[in-house]
Amino acid sequence: MQKARGGDYDSEVALEWRECREGVETVIHGRADGVMAGSNPPLVEEIKTVDRFWNGKAEPLHLAQLKIYGAILATQRGWEEVELRLTHWHLGTGAEFHTVLRETRE
């Protein structure tokens, strides 16, 4: 699926955020499934596989993961706006279902 996205699509983009407050360091790291930095606005995608038992709704935890990844990348790369796409890929049919959000940095 990631290879089919095209040449300007970077897959498995590693990211990390470190924050230290009151002597406690928090580290968030992960890999965004895909990033298209040259899009307008830049796109961050997270892909989840589903099967026939999927209820058709995005899991709040998956949306939170995508929002955090988008916030980290937008902050580090200076993006004012980002498109977040949660893609559900159905294992049985190969169908894709998208939840798309646009967020701005404040």
Biopython code that builds the backbone (N, CA, C, O; Angstrom):
import numpy as np
from Bio.PDB.StructureBuilder import StructureBuilder

atoms = [
    (1, "MET", "N", (0.825, -1.184, 0.000)),
    (1, "MET", "CA", (0.000, 0.000, 0.000)),
    (1, "MET", "C", (0.870, 1.248, 0.000)),
    (1, "MET", "O", (0.597, 2.192, -0.742)),
    (2, "GLN", "N", (1.902, 1.265, 0.813)),
    (2, "GLN", "CA", (2.754, 2.446, 0.896)),
    (2, "GLN", "C", (3.492, 2.682, -0.418)),
    (2, "GLN", "O", (3.650, 3.829, -0.835)),
    (3, "LYS", "N", (3.944, 1.625, -1.072)),
    (3, "LYS", "CA", (4.651, 1.765, -2.342)),
    (3, "LYS", "C", (3.753, 2.344, -3.420)),
    (3, "LYS", "O", (4.231, 3.041, -4.315)),
    (4, "ALA", "N", (2.462, 2.066, -3.346)),
    (4, "ALA", "CA", (1.523, 2.556, -4.351)),
    (4, "ALA", "C", (1.204, 4.041, -4.193)),
    (4, "ALA", "O", (0.556, 4.621, -5.064)),
    (5, "ARG", "N", (1.638, 4.662, -3.115)),
    (5, "ARG", "CA", (1.324, 6.066, -2.853)),
    (5, "ARG", "C", (2.115, 7.031, -3.742)),
    (5, "ARG", "O", (1.708, 8.180, -3.909)),
    (6, "GLY", "N", (3.217, 6.592, -4.303)),
    (6, "GLY", "CA", (3.980, 7.455, -5.201)),
    (6, "GLY", "C", (5.337, 7.840, -4.663)),
    (6, "GLY", "O", (5.672, 7.560, -3.512)),
    (7, "GLY", "N", (6.116, 8.488, -5.515)),
    (7, "GLY", "CA", (7.499, 8.813, -5.209)),
    (7, "GLY", "C", (7.697, 9.871, -4.142)),
    (7, "GLY", "O", (8.730, 9.880, -3.472)),
    (8, "ASP", "N", (6.725, 10.771, -3.968)),
    (8, "ASP", "CA", (6.886, 11.827, -2.963)),
    (8, "ASP", "C", (6.351, 11.410, -1.588)),
    (8, "ASP", "O", (6.268, 12.231, -0.675)),
    (9, "TYR", "N", (5.998, 10.156, -1.452)),
    (9, "TYR", "CA", (5.469, 9.599, -0.209)),
    (9, "TYR", "C", (6.610, 8.909, 0.530)),
    (9, "TYR", "O", (7.166, 7.928, 0.037)),
    (10, "ASP", "N", (6.957, 9.410, 1.690)),
    (10, "ASP", "CA", (7.990, 8.782, 2.512)),
    (10, "ASP", "C", (7.332, 7.840, 3.502)),
    (10, "ASP", "O", (6.484, 8.265, 4.287)),
    (11, "SER", "N", (7.711, 6.554, 3.481)),
    (11, "SER", "CA", (7.123, 5.584, 4.400)),
    (11, "SER", "C", (7.993, 5.370, 5.632)),
    (11, "SER", "O", (9.212, 5.545, 5.616)),
    (12, "GLU", "N", (7.305, 4.984, 6.691)),
    (12, "GLU", "CA", (7.959, 4.636, 7.957)),
    (12, "GLU", "C", (8.901, 5.755, 8.428)),
    (12, "GLU", "O", (10.093, 5.539, 8.649)),
    (13, "VAL", "N", (8.330, 6.942, 8.572)),
    (13, "VAL", "CA", (9.104, 8.116, 8.976)),
    (13, "VAL", "C", (9.268, 8.123, 10.492)),
    (13, "VAL", "O", (8.297, 8.262, 11.237)),
    (14, "ALA", "N", (10.514, 7.971, 10.933)),
    (14, "ALA", "CA", (10.813, 7.945, 12.374)),
    (14, "ALA", "C", (10.657, 9.347, 12.950)),
    (14, "ALA", "O", (11.027, 10.339, 12.322)),
    (15, "LEU", "N", (10.106, 9.407, 14.148)),
    (15, "LEU", "CA", (9.961, 10.702, 14.817)),
    (15, "LEU", "C", (10.182, 10.526, 16.309)),
    (15, "LEU", "O", (9.989, 9.450, 16.874)),
    (16, "GLU", "N", (10.599, 11.637, 16.929)),
    (16, "GLU", "CA", (10.852, 11.606, 18.361)),
    (16, "GLU", "C", (10.648, 12.998, 18.938)),
    (16, "GLU", "O", (11.001, 14.003, 18.321)),
    (17, "TRP", "N", (10.074, 13.035, 20.130)),
    (17, "TRP", "CA", (9.867, 14.283, 20.866)),
    (17, "TRP", "C", (10.344, 14.071, 22.287)),
    (17, "TRP", "O", (9.978, 13.092, 22.937)),
    (18, "ARG", "N", (11.163, 14.996, 22.767)),
    (18, "ARG", "CA", (11.656, 14.941, 24.151)),
    (18, "ARG", "C", (11.246, 16.230, 24.849)),
    (18, "ARG", "O", (11.376, 17.325, 24.303)),
    (19, "GLU", "N", (10.759, 16.072, 26.045)),
    (19, "GLU", "CA", (10.335, 17.221, 26.854)),
    (19, "GLU", "C", (10.734, 16.944, 28.295)),
    (19, "GLU", "O", (10.493, 15.857, 28.821)),
    (20, "CYS", "N", (11.342, 17.929, 28.921)),
    (20, "CYS", "CA", (11.731, 17.785, 30.319)),
    (20, "CYS", "C", (11.073, 18.901, 31.120)),
    (20, "CYS", "O", (11.278, 20.082, 30.843)),
    (21, "ARG", "N", (10.294, 18.520, 32.102)),
    (21, "ARG", "CA", (9.622, 19.477, 32.977)),
    (21, "ARG", "C", (9.790, 19.029, 34.414)),
    (21, "ARG", "O", (9.533, 17.879, 34.769)),
    (22, "GLU", "N", (10.226, 19.966, 35.221)),
    (22, "GLU", "CA", (10.414, 19.711, 36.646)),
    (22, "GLU", "C", (11.249, 18.451, 36.891)),
    (22, "GLU", "O", (10.975, 17.668, 37.800)),
    (23, "GLY", "N", (12.274, 18.281, 36.053)),
    (23, "GLY", "CA", (13.197, 17.166, 36.227)),
    (23, "GLY", "C", (12.705, 15.833, 35.710)),
    (23, "GLY", "O", (13.388, 14.821, 35.868)),
    (24, "VAL", "N", (11.539, 15.811, 35.098)),
    (24, "VAL", "CA", (10.991, 14.562, 34.553)),
    (24, "VAL", "C", (11.041, 14.640, 33.031)),
    (24, "VAL", "O", (10.451, 15.537, 32.427)),
    (25, "GLU", "N", (11.749, 13.695, 32.418)),
    (25, "GLU", "CA", (11.848, 13.678, 30.966)),
    (25, "GLU", "C", (10.815, 12.714, 30.386)),
    (25, "GLU", "O", (10.683, 11.571, 30.824)),
    (26, "THR", "N", (10.098, 13.206, 29.400)),
    (26, "THR", "CA", (9.135, 12.391, 28.663)),
    (26, "THR", "C", (9.647, 12.264, 27.234)),
    (26, "THR", "O", (10.051, 13.251, 26.619)),
    (27, "VAL", "N", (9.628, 11.053, 26.716)),
    (27, "VAL", "CA", (10.080, 10.805, 25.353)),
    (27, "VAL", "C", (8.954, 10.096, 24.609)),
    (27, "VAL", "O", (8.426, 9.083, 25.066)),
    (28, "ILE", "N", (8.602, 10.647, 23.460)),
    (28, "ILE", "CA", (7.615, 10.016, 22.576)),
    (28, "ILE", "C", (8.350, 9.707, 21.283)),
    (28, "ILE", "O", (8.970, 10.585, 20.683)),
    (29, "HIS", "N", (8.276, 8.456, 20.863)),
    (29, "HIS", "CA", (8.883, 8.114, 19.578)),
    (29, "HIS", "C", (7.995, 7.118, 18.862)),
    (29, "HIS", "O", (7.228, 6.382, 19.482)),
    (30, "GLY", "N", (8.113, 7.109, 17.567)),
    (30, "GLY", "CA", (7.317, 6.203, 16.768)),
    (30, "GLY", "C", (7.683, 6.338, 15.310)),
    (30, "GLY", "O", (8.701, 6.934, 14.958)),
    (31, "ARG", "N", (6.836, 5.774, 14.464)),
    (31, "ARG", "CA", (7.023, 5.849, 13.026)),
    (31, "ARG", "C", (5.678, 6.141, 12.376)),
    (31, "ARG", "O", (4.718, 5.382, 12.506)),
    (32, "ALA", "N", (5.645, 7.256, 11.679)),
    (32, "ALA", "CA", (4.441, 7.557, 10.893)),
    (32, "ALA", "C", (4.471, 6.653, 9.666)),
    (32, "ALA", "O", (5.511, 6.521, 9.021)),
    (33, "ASP", "N", (3.359, 6.040, 9.341)),
    (33, "ASP", "CA", (3.327, 5.134, 8.191)),
    (33, "ASP", "C", (3.666, 5.850, 6.900)),
    (33, "ASP", "O", (4.288, 5.269, 6.011)),
    (34, "GLY", "N", (3.259, 7.116, 6.788)),
    (34, "GLY", "CA", (3.585, 7.855, 5.578)),
    (34, "GLY", "C", (3.541, 9.345, 5.792)),
    (34, "GLY", "O", (2.748, 9.850, 6.587)),
    (35, "VAL", "N", (4.411, 10.057, 5.070)),
    (35, "VAL", "CA", (4.447, 11.519, 5.109)),
    (35, "VAL", "C", (4.669, 12.029, 3.693)),
    (35, "VAL", "O", (5.538, 11.545, 2.968)),
    (36, "MET", "N", (3.866, 13.012, 3.317)),
    (36, "MET", "CA", (4.068, 13.720, 2.052)),
    (36, "MET", "C", (4.320, 15.175, 2.415)),
    (36, "MET", "O", (3.395, 15.985, 2.480)),
    (37, "ALA", "N", (5.598, 15.493, 2.652)),
    (37, "ALA", "CA", (5.973, 16.827, 3.109)),
    (37, "ALA", "C", (5.727, 17.884, 2.039)),
    (37, "ALA", "O", (5.520, 19.052, 2.365)),
    (38, "GLY", "N", (5.746, 17.494, 0.769)),
    (38, "GLY", "CA", (5.567, 18.446, -0.326)),
    (38, "GLY", "C", (4.123, 18.751, -0.666)),
    (38, "GLY", "O", (3.862, 19.608, -1.510)),
    (39, "SER", "N", (3.187, 18.080, -0.037)),
    (39, "SER", "CA", (1.764, 18.359, -0.284)),
    (39, "SER", "C", (1.394, 19.699, 0.329)),
    (39, "SER", "O", (2.111, 20.231, 1.176)),
    (40, "ASN", "N", (0.277, 20.230, -0.108)),
    (40, "ASN", "CA", (-0.195, 21.493, 0.454)),
    (40, "ASN", "C", (-1.603, 21.300, 0.996)),
    (40, "ASN", "O", (-2.556, 21.296, 0.216)),
    (41, "PRO", "N", (-1.765, 21.141, 2.306)),
    (41, "PRO", "CA", (-0.733, 21.116, 3.346)),
    (41, "PRO", "C", (-0.026, 19.764, 3.378)),
    (41, "PRO", "O", (-0.484, 18.810, 2.749)),
    (42, "PRO", "N", (1.085, 19.675, 4.107)),
    (42, "PRO", "CA", (1.767, 18.389, 4.256)),
    (42, "PRO", "C", (0.814, 17.337, 4.837)),
    (42, "PRO", "O", (-0.079, 17.651, 5.623)),
    (43, "LEU", "N", (1.027, 16.092, 4.430)),
    (43, "LEU", "CA", (0.159, 14.983, 4.834)),
    (43, "LEU", "C", (0.915, 14.032, 5.749)),
    (43, "LEU", "O", (2.068, 13.685, 5.493)),
    (44, "VAL", "N", (0.246, 13.617, 6.817)),
    (44, "VAL", "CA", (0.748, 12.551, 7.685)),
    (44, "VAL", "C", (-0.323, 11.463, 7.691)),
    (44, "VAL", "O", (-1.495, 11.736, 7.951)),
    (45, "GLU", "N", (0.090, 10.224, 7.403)),
    (45, "GLU", "CA", (-0.867, 9.122, 7.313)),
    (45, "GLU", "C", (-0.498, 8.010, 8.281)),
    (45, "GLU", "O", (0.673, 7.671, 8.454)),
    (46, "GLU", "N", (-1.508, 7.463, 8.895)),
    (46, "GLU", "CA", (-1.370, 6.276, 9.731)),
    (46, "GLU", "C", (-2.310, 5.227, 9.138)),
    (46, "GLU", "O", (-3.470, 5.523, 8.849)),
    (47, "ILE", "N", (-1.814, 4.005, 8.958)),
    (47, "ILE", "CA", (-2.574, 2.937, 8.314)),
    (47, "ILE", "C", (-2.846, 1.828, 9.334)),
    (47, "ILE", "O", (-1.941, 1.376, 10.034)),
    (48, "LYS", "N", (-4.090, 1.408, 9.403)),
    (48, "LYS", "CA", (-4.486, 0.303, 10.290)),
    (48, "LYS", "C", (-5.210, -0.747, 9.444)),
    (48, "LYS", "O", (-6.042, -0.407, 8.603)),
    (49, "THR", "N", (-4.893, -2.011, 9.669)),
    (49, "THR", "CA", (-5.599, -3.079, 8.968)),
    (49, "THR", "C", (-6.836, -3.471, 9.758)),
    (49, "THR", "O", (-6.842, -3.443, 10.989)),
    (50, "VAL", "N", (-7.873, -3.835, 9.036)),
    (50, "VAL", "CA", (-9.125, -4.265, 9.667)),
    (50, "VAL", "C", (-9.616, -5.530, 8.965)),
    (50, "VAL", "O", (-9.184, -5.853, 7.859)),
    (51, "ASP", "N", (-10.523, -6.232, 9.629)),
    (51, "ASP", "CA", (-11.093, -7.438, 9.045)),
    (51, "ASP", "C", (-12.616, -7.327, 9.018)),
    (51, "ASP", "O", (-13.171, -6.246, 9.214)),
    (52, "ARG", "N", (-13.256, -8.408, 8.783)),
    (52, "ARG", "CA", (-14.718, -8.384, 8.616)),
    (52, "ARG", "C", (-15.465, -7.987, 9.881)),
    (52, "ARG", "O", (-16.650, -7.658, 9.812)),
    (53, "PHE", "N", (-14.807, -8.008, 11.028)),
    (53, "PHE", "CA", (-15.461, -7.653, 12.283)),
    (53, "PHE", "C", (-15.361, -6.160, 12.604)),
    (53, "PHE", "O", (-15.903, -5.707, 13.612)),
    (54, "TRP", "N", (-14.673, -5.394, 11.754)),
    (54, "TRP", "CA", (-14.512, -3.962, 11.987)),
    (54, "TRP", "C", (-15.866, -3.265, 11.933)),
    (54, "TRP", "O", (-16.677, -3.544, 11.050)),
    (55, "ASN", "N", (-16.111, -2.355, 12.878)),
    (55, "ASN", "CA", (-17.405, -1.678, 12.960)),
    (55, "ASN", "C", (-17.494, -0.411, 12.101)),
    (55, "ASN", "O", (-18.524, 0.262, 12.106)),
    (56, "GLY", "N", (-16.437, -0.084, 11.373)),
    (56, "GLY", "CA", (-16.466, 1.070, 10.485)),
    (56, "GLY", "C", (-16.121, 2.390, 11.157)),
    (56, "GLY", "O", (-16.197, 3.445, 10.526)),
    (57, "LYS", "N", (-15.747, 2.344, 12.417)),
    (57, "LYS", "CA", (-15.433, 3.571, 13.157)),
    (57, "LYS", "C", (-13.954, 3.622, 13.500)),
    (57, "LYS", "O", (-13.327, 2.602, 13.783)),
    (58, "ALA", "N", (-13.418, 4.824, 13.470)),
    (58, "ALA", "CA", (-12.023, 5.035, 13.850)),
    (58, "ALA", "C", (-11.888, 4.913, 15.366)),
    (58, "ALA", "O", (-12.693, 5.462, 16.119)),
    (59, "GLU", "N", (-10.871, 4.194, 15.796)),
    (59, "GLU", "CA", (-10.600, 4.064, 17.228)),
    (59, "GLU", "C", (-10.023, 5.379, 17.748)),
    (59, "GLU", "O", (-9.112, 5.926, 17.128)),
    (60, "PRO", "N", (-10.523, 5.898, 18.861)),
    (60, "PRO", "CA", (-9.978, 7.138, 19.425)),
    (60, "PRO", "C", (-8.473, 7.072, 19.680)),
    (60, "PRO", "O", (-7.779, 8.076, 19.519)),
    (61, "LEU", "N", (-7.962, 5.917, 20.073)),
    (61, "LEU", "CA", (-6.532, 5.771, 20.314)),
    (61, "LEU", "C", (-5.730, 5.950, 19.021)),
    (61, "LEU", "O", (-4.659, 6.556, 19.042)),
    (62, "HIS", "N", (-6.231, 5.436, 17.909)),
    (62, "HIS", "CA", (-5.550, 5.591, 16.625)),
    (62, "HIS", "C", (-5.576, 7.048, 16.168)),
    (62, "HIS", "O", (-4.590, 7.552, 15.629)),
    (63, "LEU", "N", (-6.698, 7.719, 16.384)),
    (63, "LEU", "CA", (-6.775, 9.145, 16.046)),
    (63, "LEU", "C", (-5.818, 9.958, 16.913)),
    (63, "LEU", "O", (-5.180, 10.892, 16.427)),
    (64, "ALA", "N", (-5.715, 9.609, 18.186)),
    (64, "ALA", "CA", (-4.795, 10.305, 19.087)),
    (64, "ALA", "C", (-3.348, 10.098, 18.638)),
    (64, "ALA", "O", (-2.557, 11.042, 18.627)),
    (65, "GLN", "N", (-3.008, 8.880, 18.274)),
    (65, "GLN", "CA", (-1.664, 8.592, 17.777)),
    (65, "GLN", "C", (-1.351, 9.453, 16.558)),
    (65, "GLN", "O", (-0.277, 10.050, 16.481)),
    (66, "LEU", "N", (-2.271, 9.521, 15.612)),
    (66, "LEU", "CA", (-2.081, 10.309, 14.399)),
    (66, "LEU", "C", (-1.939, 11.794, 14.718)),
    (66, "LEU", "O", (-1.092, 12.470, 14.134)),
    (67, "LYS", "N", (-2.746, 12.303, 15.624)),
    (67, "LYS", "CA", (-2.665, 13.717, 16.006)),
    (67, "LYS", "C", (-1.332, 14.038, 16.672)),
    (67, "LYS", "O", (-0.751, 15.094, 16.420)),
    (68, "ILE", "N", (-0.851, 13.149, 17.510)),
    (68, "ILE", "CA", (0.439, 13.366, 18.165)),
    (68, "ILE", "C", (1.561, 13.362, 17.126)),
    (68, "ILE", "O", (2.428, 14.236, 17.143)),
    (69, "TYR", "N", (1.545, 12.385, 16.229)),
    (69, "TYR", "CA", (2.564, 12.343, 15.173)),
    (69, "TYR", "C", (2.512, 13.619, 14.331)),
    (69, "TYR", "O", (3.550, 14.198, 14.012)),
    (70, "GLY", "N", (1.308, 14.053, 13.974)),
    (70, "GLY", "CA", (1.162, 15.277, 13.184)),
    (70, "GLY", "C", (1.683, 16.497, 13.919)),
    (70, "GLY", "O", (2.326, 17.357, 13.317)),
    (71, "ALA", "N", (1.410, 16.583, 15.226)),
    (71, "ALA", "CA", (1.873, 17.720, 16.024)),
    (71, "ALA", "C", (3.396, 17.734, 16.126)),
    (71, "ALA", "O", (4.022, 18.789, 16.019)),
    (72, "ILE", "N", (3.981, 16.573, 16.330)),
    (72, "ILE", "CA", (5.444, 16.494, 16.413)),
    (72, "ILE", "C", (6.074, 16.940, 15.100)),
    (72, "ILE", "O", (6.973, 17.781, 15.097)),
    (73, "LEU", "N", (5.613, 16.388, 13.994)),
    (73, "LEU", "CA", (6.195, 16.731, 12.699)),
    (73, "LEU", "C", (5.959, 18.191, 12.338)),
    (73, "LEU", "O", (6.856, 18.852, 11.815)),
    (74, "ALA", "N", (4.762, 18.702, 12.613)),
    (74, "ALA", "CA", (4.473, 20.106, 12.305)),
    (74, "ALA", "C", (5.371, 21.033, 13.111)),
    (74, "ALA", "O", (5.868, 22.028, 12.584)),
    (75, "THR", "N", (5.581, 20.717, 14.368)),
    (75, "THR", "CA", (6.444, 21.544, 15.225)),
    (75, "THR", "C", (7.888, 21.491, 14.750)),
    (75, "THR", "O", (8.542, 22.525, 14.616)),
    (76, "GLN", "N", (8.379, 20.292, 14.497)),
    (76, "GLN", "CA", (9.786, 20.139, 14.123)),
    (76, "GLN", "C", (10.088, 20.663, 12.720)),
    (76, "GLN", "O", (11.201, 21.113, 12.451)),
    (77, "ARG", "N", (9.103, 20.606, 11.833)),
    (77, "ARG", "CA", (9.343, 21.023, 10.442)),
    (77, "ARG", "C", (8.787, 22.405, 10.115)),
    (77, "ARG", "O", (8.929, 22.891, 8.993)),
    (78, "GLY", "N", (8.152, 23.033, 11.105)),
    (78, "GLY", "CA", (7.651, 24.389, 10.904)),
    (78, "GLY", "C", (6.402, 24.488, 10.041)),
    (78, "GLY", "O", (6.154, 25.522, 9.421)),
    (79, "TRP", "N", (5.618, 23.426, 9.999)),
    (79, "TRP", "CA", (4.378, 23.440, 9.223)),
    (79, "TRP", "C", (3.310, 24.184, 10.005)),
    (79, "TRP", "O", (3.132, 23.935, 11.197)),
    (80, "GLU", "N", (2.604, 25.082, 9.360)),
    (80, "GLU", "CA", (1.507, 25.809, 10.017)),
    (80, "GLU", "C", (0.203, 25.013, 9.991)),
    (80, "GLU", "O", (-0.656, 25.181, 10.857)),
    (81, "GLU", "N", (0.068, 24.147, 8.991)),
    (81, "GLU", "CA", (-1.143, 23.332, 8.841)),
    (81, "GLU", "C", (-0.702, 21.945, 8.388)),
    (81, "GLU", "O", (0.316, 21.794, 7.711)),
    (82, "VAL", "N", (-1.473, 20.943, 8.765)),
    (82, "VAL", "CA", (-1.163, 19.571, 8.382)),
    (82, "VAL", "C", (-2.465, 18.820, 8.115)),
    (82, "VAL", "O", (-3.469, 19.020, 8.799)),
    (83, "GLU", "N", (-2.424, 17.957, 7.113)),
    (83, "GLU", "CA", (-3.551, 17.063, 6.852)),
    (83, "GLU", "C", (-3.224, 15.722, 7.476)),
    (83, "GLU", "O", (-2.157, 15.161, 7.228)),
    (84, "LEU", "N", (-4.127, 15.209, 8.277)),
    (84, "LEU", "CA", (-3.965, 13.933, 8.955)),
    (84, "LEU", "C", (-4.934, 12.937, 8.337)),
    (84, "LEU", "O", (-6.135, 13.192, 8.253)),
    (85, "ARG", "N", (-4.399, 11.803, 7.906)),
    (85, "ARG", "CA", (-5.257, 10.804, 7.266)),
    (85, "ARG", "C", (-5.077, 9.455, 7.965)),
    (85, "ARG", "O", (-3.998, 8.862, 7.945)),
    (86, "LEU", "N", (-6.146, 8.999, 8.571)),
    (86, "LEU", "CA", (-6.184, 7.665, 9.154)),
    (86, "LEU", "C", (-6.815, 6.749, 8.112)),
    (86, "LEU", "O", (-7.983, 6.907, 7.755)),
    (87, "THR", "N", (-6.032, 5.794, 7.634)),
    (87, "THR", "CA", (-6.506, 4.877, 6.597)),
    (87, "THR", "C", (-6.733, 3.510, 7.209)),
    (87, "THR", "O", (-5.855, 2.945, 7.861)),
    (88, "HIS", "N", (-7.914, 2.996, 6.988)),
    (88, "HIS", "CA", (-8.224, 1.617, 7.377)),
    (88, "HIS", "C", (-8.203, 0.787, 6.095)),
    (88, "HIS", "O", (-8.891, 1.094, 5.122)),
    (89, "TRP", "N", (-7.404, -0.259, 6.123)),
    (89, "TRP", "CA", (-7.266, -1.130, 4.966)),
    (89, "TRP", "C", (-7.868, -2.479, 5.303)),
    (89, "TRP", "O", (-7.412, -3.167, 6.216)),
    (90, "HIS", "N", (-8.908, -2.853, 4.549)),
    (90, "HIS", "CA", (-9.620, -4.102, 4.803)),
    (90, "HIS", "C", (-8.837, -5.271, 4.223)),
    (90, "HIS", "O", (-8.599, -5.335, 3.017)),
    (91, "LEU", "N", (-8.438, -6.197, 5.095)),
    (91, "LEU", "CA", (-7.611, -7.331, 4.682)),
    (91, "LEU", "C", (-8.297, -8.226, 3.654)),
    (91, "LEU", "O", (-7.641, -8.738, 2.747)),
    (92, "GLY", "N", (-9.590, -8.416, 3.785)),
    (92, "GLY", "CA", (-10.303, -9.323, 2.893)),
    (92, "GLY", "C", (-10.541, -8.771, 1.504)),
    (92, "GLY", "O", (-10.474, -9.507, 0.521)),
    (93, "THR", "N", (-10.820, -7.481, 1.415)),
    (93, "THR", "CA", (-11.207, -6.891, 0.123)),
    (93, "THR", "C", (-10.164, -5.946, -0.455)),
    (93, "THR", "O", (-10.194, -5.651, -1.650)),
    (94, "GLY", "N", (-9.246, -5.470, 0.370)),
    (94, "GLY", "CA", (-8.267, -4.488, -0.092)),
    (94, "GLY", "C", (-8.825, -3.076, -0.157)),
    (94, "GLY", "O", (-8.143, -2.151, -0.598)),
    (95, "ALA", "N", (-10.066, -2.912, 0.283)),
    (95, "ALA", "CA", (-10.696, -1.584, 0.253)),
    (95, "ALA", "C", (-10.048, -0.674, 1.289)),
    (95, "ALA", "O", (-9.613, -1.123, 2.349)),
    (96, "GLU", "N", (-9.994, 0.615, 0.959)),
    (96, "GLU", "CA", (-9.462, 1.615, 1.874)),
    (96, "GLU", "C", (-10.584, 2.529, 2.340)),
    (96, "GLU", "O", (-11.461, 2.907, 1.563)),
    (97, "PHE", "N", (-10.543, 2.876, 3.612)),
    (97, "PHE", "CA", (-11.491, 3.813, 4.202)),
    (97, "PHE", "C", (-10.670, 4.891, 4.899)),
    (97, "PHE", "O", (-9.750, 4.586, 5.657)),
    (98, "HIS", "N", (-11.008, 6.155, 4.638)),
    (98, "HIS", "CA", (-10.196, 7.260, 5.143)),
    (98, "HIS", "C", (-10.978, 8.155, 6.102)),
    (98, "HIS", "O", (-12.142, 8.481, 5.872)),
    (99, "THR", "N", (-10.310, 8.536, 7.172)),
    (99, "THR", "CA", (-10.773, 9.602, 8.057)),
    (99, "THR", "C", (-9.734, 10.704, 7.914)),
    (99, "THR", "O", (-8.559, 10.497, 8.215)),
    (100, "VAL", "N", (-10.166, 11.880, 7.453)),
    (100, "VAL", "CA", (-9.232, 12.969, 7.163)),
    (100, "VAL", "C", (-9.540, 14.159, 8.063)),
    (100, "VAL", "O", (-10.690, 14.578, 8.199)),
    (101, "LEU", "N", (-8.490, 14.691, 8.672)),
    (101, "LEU", "CA", (-8.590, 15.874, 9.529)),
    (101, "LEU", "C", (-7.575, 16.894, 9.050)),
    (101, "LEU", "O", (-6.520, 16.528, 8.532)),
    (102, "ARG", "N", (-7.884, 18.159, 9.219)),
    (102, "ARG", "CA", (-6.909, 19.231, 8.996)),
    (102, "ARG", "C", (-6.730, 19.958, 10.299)),
    (102, "ARG", "O", (-7.695, 20.378, 10.937)),
    (103, "GLU", "N", (-5.469, 20.103, 10.689)),
    (103, "GLU", "CA", (-5.146, 20.757, 11.943)),
    (103, "GLU", "C", (-4.176, 21.898, 11.683)),
    (103, "GLU", "O", (-3.350, 21.825, 10.773)),
    (104, "THR", "N", (-4.279, 22.951, 12.483)),
    (104, "THR", "CA", (-3.340, 24.061, 12.392)),
    (104, "THR", "C", (-2.536, 24.131, 13.675)),
    (104, "THR", "O", (-2.994, 23.732, 14.746)),
    (105, "ARG", "N", (-1.329, 24.647, 13.538)),
    (105, "ARG", "CA", (-0.462, 24.821, 14.694)),
    (105, "ARG", "C", (-0.827, 26.135, 15.356)),
    (105, "ARG", "O", (-0.940, 27.163, 14.688)),
    (106, "GLU", "N", (-1.009, 26.103, 16.655)),
    (106, "GLU", "CA", (-1.369, 27.331, 17.375)),
    (106, "GLU", "C", (-0.338, 27.653, 18.406)),
    (106, "GLU", "O", (-0.465, 28.652, 19.114)),
]
sb = StructureBuilder()
sb.init_structure("model")
sb.init_model(0)
sb.init_chain("A")
sb.init_seg("    ")
for serial, (resi, resn, name, xyz) in enumerate(atoms, 1):
    if name == "N":
        sb.init_residue(resn, " ", resi, " ")
    sb.init_atom(name, np.array(xyz, "f"), 0.0, 1.0, " ", f" {name:<3s}", serial, name[0])
structure = sb.get_structure()
